[in-house]
Every structure is written in C-alpha cells, then in structure tokens.
Amino acid sequence: MDPATLFFLIVLILSIIVHEVAHGFAAEMLGDPTARLQGRLTLNPIPHIDPIGSVVLPVLLVFTGSPFLFGWAKPVPYNPYNLRNQRWGEAIVAAAGPGVNIVLALIFGLLVRLGGGAFTPVFLFLVAIVVKVNILLALFNLLPIPPLDGSKLLKTLLPYRAGAAFQRFESSIASQGFIVLFLVFFLFMSVVGQVFETLAGLFFTALTGLPPLG
C-alpha cells in the first residue's frame, strides 16, 4: 500500500469517527446523555470502530477505485424521546454528522487555498486528501437512503403524511436486513454515481482552488 493510500484510509476512518461523535454531542446538547453515559463521546477510535464498516469495506472501496465512499463506525446511541426539541431534534442530531464533515472540509480547504506559499507541496497534498474525504462523507451521508442521515432529514422535512409514509418505507427496508440495504444503496448509486462524483469534484475545486484529486 502506497503512503498516500494509507493516509487516505486513516483520514477516512478518523473522519467517520468524528462524524459519529458529532451525533452524540448534538444529542447531548439537546438533553440526551445516552452517548456520554455509554462512553461514546470520545475521539478514541477503539469504542467506535466497526471491523467491517470502518476498516474492511473502506479498504475495498479505495482499492477498487470506487467513486464514492461507504463506511461506518458503530452508531453513537441516542434516545430521541430525551431530546428537548421533539419536532426538529432528530433532524439536528442527523445533520450534526455531515455538518462536522463540511466544517472540516471548509477549514482544510481554506488551508490549501491560502497556504500555497507557506507549506510544502507534499503537506498541501495531504491536506487536500482531508478535504476530499470529508466532502465525500458529507455528500454520501446526505443521500436520502435509509439508514443514512439524509433519510432522517428528509423524513423530518416532509409533510406529516408523507413523512409517515417514508417512515414506513424506512422501517420496511431496515427490517429486510443488511443485504437489502446494500442492494438499495448500489441501485441508487448506479443511477446517480457519476453525478455524485462530479458534484464532489466541484465542491473540492471551490474550496481548494485545485482540480479534483484522482
């Protein structure tokens, strides 16, 4: 494995963990202590790593040249009934994950854009990888596919009847098990995969001023 690929995977795993911790912190701020009580409000990767979702699958996607990233850490638990804002609480918790990825992409993107004369090309390349990974994670998790964060946001934003129907669809998909979730995901990505990759490249260029990384 070349150093750039290894760094890419490390950034991916850490960014996924930060994403999950952000869900827990959002729930904590809204009154639910579940994540804190279960020791999940920590950046220590050990409590968060899922062997398949955090390691095996991301490695496979990177080595197969996949245009998108699919991975997960152990979900940070929260109790929606503890949230003070029952109308928007779940949406806020869901948005916190991709939200923190967007913030990281913005910070490191500005570092690339403004630090060209102060840092070595190798350092800027590594920072650009951080930007790319967090853009991909944010966009991926905003897809309206259960159980991704985008599906929870969509369910909250829909009118009551449509939201209830989407909730039934979400429950139906989840009850079918992991394989059906994969099939739905890959079916969706086969339709919008090229658009997804193009959009990620546009965001990357807008933040860093560089052409999309290969």
Buried (B, 14 or more C-beta within 10 A) or exposed (E): EEEEEEBBBEBBBBBBBBBBBBBBBBBBEBEBBBBBEEEBBBEEBEBBBBEEBBBEBBBEBBEEEBBBBBBBBBBBBBEBEBBEEEEEBBBBBBBBBBBBBBBBBBBBBBBBBEEEEEBEEEEBBBBBBBBBBBBBBBBBBBBBBBEBBBBBBBBBEBEEEEBEEBBEEBEEBEEEEEEEBEEBBEEBBEEEBEEBBEEBBEBBEEBBEBEBBE
